[in-house]
Amino acid sequence: MKGKHDNFRGPAIIAFIDILGFSNLVKSNWNKEINDPVNKLLGIRNNIEKVTDNPLSSLLVQETKKKLIEGGVKVITISDSFILLFGLEKTANQIRYLDFVNGFSSILEGLKTIWQDSIEAGFTIRGAITVNEIYWDEKFNIIGPGLIEAYSIESKIAITSRIFVSSTLQKMLRKLLSNLNSDDFTKSVTKKMLKDADGQIIIHPKPLLSNIENLETKILKMASDAKNGGIQLKYISLLANIDSKNQLELSDLNTK
């Protein structure tokens, strides 16, 4: 299956996601059968693979569906972090825009699953998504500037509970959507993103979390259970982004 390669070297859409606070559960419940962290993480991973094998519902264009490559996200688990990978193939040294959009859609479906499952389990996430060069193989070796970039953004820039969209990914999305010249399709993509209070472009949490019953109540409980103000801020900022009415425009995406 294209996209979900066992061995790959080249450009890919890469998401690095950390489940905030999960390391404490690993340490406190490692030898307990109830609330076992291993079962929780593996359950999330299995759910990711189920939904990303058929991602087209989120960004579907009927007249071009037949032209899309088959999608599938490679998922690698490292402790309480997930790496989601979608390999992009080139034709005449160019990435086909429909393949890229399908990969972006596939990754979003995976992020949706991680975030929903994490909140249901009493946690939230922080992460970054980019497009860059990378290598991985069936032995779970993973090397490359794409991984370094995604991890660096997640750990140093994302800060609160949000999924940061790299400037490289923004630039490619803007170029491809401009070339496509379809207002409806552009809106279907841009509504998945949001300009945060600090001006950074992030994945809009509301479309990803809309299926969770009593979502805000669950997040407020996580905030009240937090041990310090810095951790509470991560949840409060998430609530603000869920309620945000800001409409992202194509012109908001970085072109530098």
C-alpha positions as CSV (number, residue, x, y, z in Angstrom):
1,M,0.0,0.0,0.0
2,K,1.4,3.4,-0.9
3,G,1.7,5.8,2.0
4,K,2.1,3.0,4.5
5,H,5.5,1.7,3.5
6,D,7.4,-0.9,5.6
7,N,10.6,0.6,4.3
8,F,10.8,4.2,3.2
9,R,13.2,7.0,2.5
10,G,12.0,10.3,1.1
11,P,9.5,13.1,1.8
12,A,6.7,12.3,4.3
13,I,4.1,13.9,6.4
14,I,5.2,13.4,10.0
15,A,3.4,14.0,13.3
16,F,5.0,13.6,16.7
17,I,2.4,13.4,19.5
18,D,3.0,13.2,23.2
19,I,0.3,12.2,25.7
20,L,0.6,14.8,28.5
21,G,0.8,13.3,31.9
22,F,0.8,9.7,30.7
23,S,4.3,9.0,32.0
24,N,3.0,9.4,35.5
25,L,0.5,6.6,34.9
26,V,3.3,4.4,33.5
27,K,5.3,4.9,36.7
28,S,2.4,4.5,39.1
29,N,0.5,1.7,37.5
30,W,3.1,-0.4,35.7
31,N,2.6,-3.5,37.8
32,K,-1.2,-3.1,38.2
33,E,-3.8,-5.0,36.1
34,I,-6.4,-2.3,36.5
35,N,-5.8,0.8,34.4
36,D,-2.7,-0.9,32.8
37,P,-0.8,1.8,30.8
38,V,0.4,-0.8,28.2
39,N,-3.1,-1.9,27.3
40,K,-4.2,1.7,27.1
41,L,-1.5,2.7,24.7
42,L,-1.8,-0.4,22.5
43,G,-5.6,0.2,22.4
44,I,-5.0,3.7,21.1
45,R,-2.5,2.5,18.5
46,N,-4.9,-0.2,17.2
47,N,-7.6,2.4,16.8
48,I,-5.3,4.7,14.9
49,E,-4.6,2.0,12.4
50,K,-8.3,1.2,11.9
51,V,-9.3,4.7,11.0
52,T,-6.3,5.8,8.9
53,D,-6.7,2.9,6.5
54,N,-9.9,4.7,5.2
55,P,-9.3,8.4,5.7
56,L,-11.1,10.0,2.8
57,S,-14.3,10.9,4.6
58,S,-12.7,14.0,6.1
59,L,-11.4,15.6,2.9
60,L,-13.4,14.0,0.2
61,V,-13.6,15.3,-3.4
62,Q,-15.8,13.0,-5.3
63,E,-14.5,13.8,-8.8
64,T,-10.9,13.2,-7.8
65,K,-11.3,10.3,-5.4
66,K,-10.4,7.8,-8.1
67,K,-7.1,9.6,-8.7
68,L,-5.9,9.3,-5.1
69,I,-3.3,6.8,-4.0
70,E,-4.4,4.4,-1.4
71,G,-3.7,5.8,2.0
72,G,-2.3,4.4,5.2
73,V,-0.4,5.8,8.2
74,K,2.7,4.1,9.6
75,V,2.4,4.2,13.4
76,I,5.4,3.9,15.7
77,T,5.0,3.9,19.5
78,I,7.8,5.2,21.7
79,S,6.8,5.1,25.4
80,D,4.0,7.6,25.8
81,S,4.5,9.2,22.4
82,F,3.3,8.3,18.9
83,I,4.9,9.0,15.6
84,L,2.5,9.0,12.6
85,L,4.1,8.8,9.1
86,F,2.7,9.0,5.6
87,G,5.2,8.5,2.8
88,L,4.9,10.7,-0.3
89,E,6.0,9.5,-3.7
90,K,7.2,11.9,-6.4
91,T,6.4,12.0,-10.1
92,A,9.0,14.0,-12.2
93,N,10.5,15.0,-8.8
94,Q,7.2,16.6,-7.7
95,I,4.8,15.5,-5.0
96,R,1.3,15.1,-6.5
97,Y,-1.0,17.5,-4.7
98,L,-3.9,14.9,-4.3
99,D,-1.5,12.4,-2.8
100,F,-0.4,15.1,-0.3
101,V,-3.9,16.0,0.6
102,N,-4.8,12.4,1.1
103,G,-1.8,11.9,3.3
104,F,-2.8,15.0,5.3
105,S,-6.3,13.7,5.7
106,S,-4.9,10.3,6.8
107,I,-2.7,11.9,9.5
108,L,-5.6,14.0,10.7
109,E,-7.8,10.9,11.2
110,G,-5.0,9.4,13.3
111,L,-4.6,12.6,15.4
112,K,-8.4,12.6,15.9
113,T,-8.2,9.1,17.3
114,I,-5.3,9.8,19.6
115,W,-6.8,12.9,21.0
116,Q,-10.3,11.5,21.5
117,D,-9.0,8.3,23.2
118,S,-6.6,10.3,25.4
119,I,-9.3,12.6,26.7
120,E,-11.6,9.7,27.3
121,A,-8.8,8.2,29.4
122,G,-8.2,11.4,31.3
123,F,-5.3,12.9,29.4
124,T,-4.7,15.3,26.6
125,I,-2.0,15.6,23.9
126,R,0.6,18.0,22.5
127,G,2.3,17.6,19.2
128,A,3.5,18.9,15.8
129,I,2.9,18.0,12.2
130,T,5.3,18.7,9.4
131,V,6.5,17.5,6.0
132,N,10.2,16.7,5.5
133,E,12.7,14.0,4.6
134,I,12.8,10.8,6.7
135,Y,13.8,7.2,6.7
136,W,12.1,4.2,8.5
137,D,12.1,0.5,8.1
138,E,10.3,-2.7,9.3
139,K,12.7,-2.9,12.3
140,F,11.3,0.4,13.6
141,N,14.5,2.3,12.8
142,I,13.6,5.9,12.2
143,I,16.1,8.6,11.2
144,G,16.0,12.0,9.5
145,P,15.5,15.7,9.6
146,G,11.7,15.3,9.6
147,L,11.7,13.4,12.9
148,I,14.1,16.0,14.4
149,E,11.9,18.8,13.3
150,A,8.7,17.4,14.5
151,Y,10.1,16.4,17.9
152,S,11.8,19.8,18.3
153,I,8.5,21.7,17.6
154,E,6.5,19.4,19.9
155,S,8.9,19.8,22.8
156,K,10.0,23.4,22.4
157,I,7.3,25.4,20.6
158,A,3.9,23.6,21.0
159,I,4.1,24.1,24.8
160,T,0.4,23.9,25.6
161,S,-2.1,21.2,24.5
162,R,-2.1,21.9,20.8
163,I,-0.9,20.4,17.6
164,F,1.5,22.8,15.9
165,V,1.6,23.0,12.1
166,S,5.1,23.6,10.8
167,S,5.9,26.5,8.4
168,T,7.0,23.9,5.8
169,L,3.7,22.2,5.9
170,Q,1.8,25.5,5.8
171,K,3.8,26.5,2.7
172,M,3.0,23.3,0.9
173,L,-0.7,23.4,1.8
174,R,-1.0,27.0,0.6
175,K,0.8,26.2,-2.7
176,L,-1.3,23.1,-3.4
177,L,-4.6,24.6,-2.4
178,S,-3.9,27.7,-4.5
179,N,-3.1,25.6,-7.5
180,L,-6.3,23.5,-7.0
181,N,-8.4,26.8,-7.1
182,S,-11.4,25.3,-5.4
183,D,-13.0,27.4,-2.7
184,D,-15.1,24.6,-1.3
185,F,-12.1,22.2,-1.1
186,T,-9.9,24.9,0.4
187,K,-12.5,25.6,3.1
188,S,-12.7,21.9,3.9
189,V,-8.9,21.9,4.6
190,T,-8.6,25.3,6.3
191,K,-11.4,24.6,8.7
192,K,-9.2,21.9,10.2
193,M,-6.8,24.6,11.3
194,L,-6.8,27.6,13.5
195,K,-4.6,30.7,14.3
196,D,-3.8,30.5,18.0
197,A,-3.7,33.5,20.3
198,D,0.1,33.8,19.8
199,G,-0.3,33.8,16.0
200,Q,0.9,30.2,15.5
201,I,-1.1,27.9,13.1
202,I,-2.4,24.8,14.8
203,I,-4.8,22.0,14.1
204,H,-8.3,23.1,15.2
205,P,-9.3,20.8,18.1
206,K,-13.0,21.3,17.8
207,P,-13.5,19.2,14.6
208,L,-11.3,16.5,16.0
209,L,-13.0,16.3,19.4
210,S,-16.6,17.1,18.5
211,N,-17.7,13.5,19.1
212,I,-16.8,13.5,22.8
213,E,-19.8,13.8,25.1
214,N,-19.3,16.4,27.9
215,L,-16.0,17.4,26.4
216,E,-15.5,20.7,28.3
217,T,-16.5,19.1,31.6
218,K,-13.8,16.4,31.1
219,I,-11.2,19.0,30.3
220,L,-12.1,21.2,33.2
221,K,-11.8,18.1,35.5
222,M,-8.3,17.5,34.2
223,A,-7.4,21.1,34.8
224,S,-8.8,20.9,38.4
225,D,-6.8,17.7,39.0
226,A,-3.6,19.3,37.8
227,K,-1.0,19.9,40.5
228,N,0.3,23.4,39.4
229,G,-0.8,26.4,37.4
230,G,1.5,25.7,34.5
231,I,-0.2,22.4,33.8
232,Q,-3.7,23.9,34.3
233,L,-2.9,26.5,31.6
234,K,-2.4,23.7,29.1
235,Y,-6.0,22.7,29.6
236,I,-7.4,26.2,29.8
237,S,-5.8,27.2,26.5
238,L,-7.2,24.0,24.9
239,L,-10.7,25.1,26.0
240,A,-10.2,28.5,24.5
241,N,-9.1,27.0,21.2
242,I,-12.1,24.6,21.1
243,D,-14.4,27.7,21.6
244,S,-12.5,29.9,19.1
245,K,-14.6,31.4,16.3
246,N,-11.5,32.4,14.3
247,Q,-11.8,31.4,10.6
248,L,-8.5,30.5,9.1
249,E,-7.9,31.9,5.6
250,L,-5.6,30.6,3.0
251,S,-3.6,33.8,3.2
252,D,-2.8,33.0,6.9
253,L,-0.7,30.1,5.9
254,N,3.1,30.8,5.9
255,T,4.7,31.3,2.5
256,K,8.3,31.8,3.8
